[in-house]
Amino acid sequence: MADPASKPAAQSGSQIPFDLGARHAFGRGDFLVGSSNAAAVGWIDRWPAWPAPILVLQGPAACGKSHLCAVWQDTSKAIFLKPESLVKEEAITLFEYGPALILDGLDPWLGDRAAETTLFHLYNLLREEQRTMLITLRMAPAHTDFAIADLASRFRAAPVATIQPPDDMLLGSILIKLFSDRQLTVTQDVISYLLPRIERSFAAARDIVALADQMALAEKRGISVPLMRKVLSGMQEE
Amino acid sequence: MKFSIDRAALLRSLAHVQSVVERRNTIPILSNVLLKAEDGVLTLSATDMDMEINESVAATVSAPGATTAPAHTLHDIVRKFPDGSQVEIALNAEGTQMNVRAGRSDFKLSCLPTADFPEITTTELPFGFSIPASELRALIDRTKFAMSTEETRYYLNGIYVHAADNDGVAVLRAVATDGHRLARFEMPLPESAGDMPGVIIPRKAVGELRKLIDEAADSIQISLSENKVRFSFDHVVLTSKLIDGTFPDYQRVIPQGNDKIVEVDPKVFTGAIDRVSTISDGKSRALKITLHGKQMILSASSPEAGSATEEMEVNGDSDIEIGFNAKYLLDITSQIEGEGCRLTLADAASPTIIQDNSDPSALYVLMPLRV
C-alpha cells in the first residue's frame, strides 16, 4: 500500500503525522468469521485431520490469511518460515525447524525453480514424517504457473481453503476490528456511511482505516462521518 | 469535629486537594473534600474517581471527627481570609453544617456525610522505587508538552513511563507524543525499578503531580501496579488510575538515518522563530526553514498579514527546505537550556531530531509540515 500520509491530506502547509502503526490482534477470538471465510476457518479447526501434508489458504490481500496462520500456529505450535528461505536453506534444514511449518505469502516464489525444488523436497519430507505445513497464496494453485510439474500436481491435489470477498456484515465487523487495532472507537454511523461507499474487499477496508487514522492524527480529530467523507474524497482525487 | 489551624497551612493543603476536584460534578459528594481531624492532624482527601489525593497537616484538634464540605468553596473562603489568621472549623451536632471562622468572618457550609464519600482504595501496588524530586520534575517538564489532548487518542493522553535499555545502560524512560511531535526523557534506572510494567500516566495526574512536587525537596516514592500509580512525598499521597491502553511503538518514529546535522544557538533560534511566526497563518503556524551551508533563513507568509524572513548563522553544511509548526518548534526549543541546539534532518517530509547539545537525557522528534 502507498504511504497513507501522502494521500488525502497532501495540501501545502498541512501537518505530516507520525506513522504510529497498528497492533493487530491475532488471537482466535479476534478472527471474525462470516460466510466468506467460514470454510477456511473450518479447515484450520480440522487440523490435524488434514488429508494432505499441506493446506493451501488462498485469498486476496488483507483477507486474514496471516491472522489464520497465527491462529493455527497457536494450536499446532508451527514455525513461520520466511518464503525466501526456500532459496537460502536446504529442505531438511527447513523441515527440522519445527513440528509443523507455515509459509505465509508464497506467491512470489512460485515459478522460481530453486525455491520450488526446495519446496518439493520439503513436501516429500513432510509426507514421509506425516507432518503438516500451512501455505498462504493470493492466487489459486490452479491458476499459478509452476516451474516444476511434480510440485504443481501436488499443490493441485492439496486441499485449498479459499477466502471469498466479505459480505456487508463481515466487512462492517472487519472495519470495527481494524479501527480497534488502532485503538480507535467508531460509531455505527461511520460504518454505515462507509459500507456502501468503499470497494467490497479486505484490502479496501485495511487501506481506508489506515488513511482515516492518519488524517485524524494529522488533524487531531476523532473518527467521524465528516472525516470519512474527506478521506473518501481525497482518495477519489488521486 | 472541631479544630483550629493556621490559615497558610490550611490554604496550602486545600489548594492541593481542591485542584483534583472537578468544577462540575453530577455526583455532589465528588465536589466535596473529606476532612478528618484526630490526634493533632487534619487529613484532607479528594477524588474525581480517577485520581485521589490525601494530605496531612498539623492542627489543634479539640474534638476529633470527620465530615465532607464543598472543596472549591472552602478553598475560596480560606484564600480570602487575611494572611496570618487562625481558622477555626467546627461541625454542628447533626453533622449537617460546618462552621468556618477566622477573625470576624463566619461561614456556614452545608456538609455531606462521610459515608457517602467514595472509599479511598488501598489496592496493593507491587512495584516501588524512589526518584529525586528534581529528576521527576525534569521528567515531566521535558515531556508533558508533547502529550495529546485529543480525547479519542486516549492512549496518547499521558506520559508513557517504562524501564528501557539504551546501549546497554538501564534507564527509566518517559515518552509523550501527540502524533506530530515526540518527547523522550531518560534518567538512570532507579534501584528496584527494573521490573516495573510500562505505564501511561494520565494528563491530569501529570499536571497535578507537577504542581505538587514544585515544593518537594527530597525524593518521591513511586508505587505501581498494572493499573494504578501512587506518588508519596512529605505528607502528600497522590494515587491515579493509569490509562488503559497500549502506547504505540514509538521507537519506529525516531529516525536512525538522518544525515543533515545543524547546530544553532537555542536563544537566537527561539527568538527568530518567535518573531517570524508572528506572521504565520492559521492553525498550522507554518514556518519555513531554508538551510544553505552556514546560513539559515526562517520565513513565514500569510495572505492577510504579509510576510517575514530572518537570517541566522548556523554550524553545519546542509541544503534543505523544510516546514514546521512554529509553536511545536518553540515548545521544543524552550526546553533547551544549554548553549547549543542540534537539529538532525533527513528531508522535507521526514521527522527531524532536536537535542540539547549538552543534555543527552532529552530527545525530541518533530514531524514537518508540507511545504
Interface residues (C-beta under 8 A of the other chain):
Chain A: S6 A10 Q11 S12 G13 S14 Q15 I16 P17 F18 D19 L20 G21 R23 Q183 L184 T185 A216 L217 A218 K220 R221 G222 I223
Chain B: S148 T149 E150 E151 T152 R153 Y154 Y155 T177 D178 G179 H180 L182 G245 T246 P248 D249 Y250 R252 V253 D281 G282 S284 A286 G323 N325 A349 P351 V365 M367 P368 L369 R370 V371
